[in-house]
Amino acid sequence: MHNLKFFSGENVPLEMHKVRMVQKINLLPIEKRLQSISEAGFNTFLLKNLDIFLDMLTDSGVNAMSEMQYAAMLQADDSYAGSETYYRLEKVLADIFGMKYFLPAHQGRACEHIFSQVMVKPGTHALTNYHFTTTKAHIARMGGIVEEIILDEAFNIQSSHPFKGDIDINKLNEAIKKHGKDKICFVRIEAGTNLIGGQPVSMKNMREVSRICRKENIKLIFDASLLTDNLYFNKIREPEFKDTDIKNITREIGSLMDMIYFSSRKLGAARGGGILTSDEDLFIKMRELVPLFEGFLTYGGMSVREMEAMAVGLQESLDMDVISQTPIFVEALCNELVERGIPVVTPPGGLGCHLDAKQFCDHLPQTDYPSGALATAIFIASGIRGMERGTISEARNDDGSEHLANMELVRLAFPKRVFTLSQVKYVVDRVTWLYKHRSLIGGLEFVEEPKVLRFFLGRLKPKGDWPQNLVKQFRKDFGDSL
Ligand SMILES: Cc1ncc(COP(=O)(O)O)c(C=O)c1O
């Protein structure tokens, strides 16, 4: 039983590691922060790292690695074909998930590219608890239609539902009846559902979805990129797992799925990705594409050093002291913000603290991109880089009209084992100040809008001179302080 969540029964997360290597960060004066976000087209993706104080954009590829991961990198076997490193990694994955075959790929979206190419036929439906940006883009590229069948409760921002990432079983049955099983390319469960606030999926739900898919002969895919947060919640929020080893929970998930894929920039705290399956036919079809798009089968576009780090990182992902770190820090930040009346997604999930920009900026219509505006305002006020997860992250409809997002969120991600408690307190302090002056935040509009995944490279401008007004208010309240 894991009981080291918080110490003294207070809301203080306890770090179960010590820091042995550091990176210096800069806190620029607010005028420079405004200049920096202006040069970045008011898109936090385009900021330069040197201008950022706390980088809470993502946990992708920026997690702290352990000493054992670095040590393992030294033994990497750098051969083009048949590398020992590959076989070590293959063995670890087989042991964790119990699946027969492993295909390496350079990151999560490369896996999505490969399986979408093999499994998605034009006009077929991909049913999922909730889409992820790159997943949807790859399915759509092959002519597939993504259909979300998540619980309605998922869109209830302030909720006490422990598993808002669950698939709605009625919606699943209805979709099968409506489309017919031959028109469904697969059902996809995303662990730790990214775009709705890092909300987990229960084992109870995975079992039921798997039972239905097997009965109907529909393939079930599991996106394990955010698996570790999900495992933590399975253990903490599903009473039957209170005394179960994390490895046994993971094994059971493996037994329910036809295919598992992951971004190892997240899972395993390294860089890379992979696909696992026990389905020989699927494996053979996907295998052909790996040398074509990724690299030879024993490295798949990854550096062997990263593969060694991944093998160790995956094994460390079975340790509650390791995987509890992100959720307990997310919870601590969310609780502090909730206490101050600031709207965040609850219950706290994995991945990061998610601010509800619709409530935070309730004076802005969705067409003014409140999530993008709030992410900009947070950077100006604090040097903290968050990520827009709202309408800017959606693609336009075919007729060119805006596709308004179900939720307007700003994610303040916690790279695993990177930030300290005083840095969390800084986040609370600056977000609280901004909330007090939220009426100063104005809208954004595109000046350069890419057709695909526009949130990555799109450039915007503020509607009016609200960023300058924010700076003036800051100077009034904080004087010369940074
Ligand atoms: C749930 C999920 N799936 C897939 C991906 C894509 O992985 P990658 O960024 O390695 O391409 C991500 C990345 O953030 C993710 O969070």
The ligand as an SDF file (V2000), in Angstrom:
LIG
                    3D

 16 16  0  0  0  0  0  0  0  0999 V2000
   -2.0400   10.8220  -25.8050 C   0  0  0  0  0  0  0  0  0  0  0  0
   -1.0080   11.1120  -26.8430 C   0  0  0  0  0  0  0  0  0  0  0  0
   -0.9490   10.3670  -27.9470 N   0  0  0  0  0  0  0  0  0  0  0  0
   -0.0330   10.5910  -28.8970 C   0  0  0  0  0  0  0  0  0  0  0  0
    0.8890   11.6030  -28.7850 C   0  0  0  0  0  0  0  0  0  0  0  0
    1.8810   11.8440  -29.8740 C   0  0  0  0  0  0  0  0  0  0  0  0
    3.1680   11.5310  -29.4510 O   0  0  0  0  0  0  0  0  0  0  0  0
    4.4670   12.2790  -30.0120 P   0  0  0  0  0  0  0  0  0  0  0  0
    4.4420   13.6890  -29.5390 O   0  0  0  0  0  0  0  0  0  0  0  0
    5.6220   11.4980  -29.4760 O   0  0  0  0  0  0  0  0  0  0  0  0
    4.4100   12.1970  -31.4960 O   0  0  0  0  0  0  0  0  0  0  0  0
    0.8810   12.3930  -27.6470 C   0  0  0  0  0  0  0  0  0  0  0  0
    1.8400   13.4970  -27.4910 C   0  0  0  0  0  0  0  0  0  0  0  0
    1.7030   14.4050  -26.7280 O   0  0  0  0  0  0  0  0  0  0  0  0
   -0.1100   12.1510  -26.6490 C   0  0  0  0  0  0  0  0  0  0  0  0
   -0.1850   12.8980  -25.5330 O   0  0  0  0  0  0  0  0  0  0  0  0
  1  2  1  0
  2  3  1  0
  2 15  2  0
  3  4  2  0
  4  5  1  0
  5  6  1  0
  5 12  2  0
  6  7  1  0
  7  8  1  0
  8  9  2  0
  8 10  1  0
  8 11  1  0
 12 13  1  0
 12 15  1  0
 13 14  2  0
 15 16  1  0
M  END
$$$$
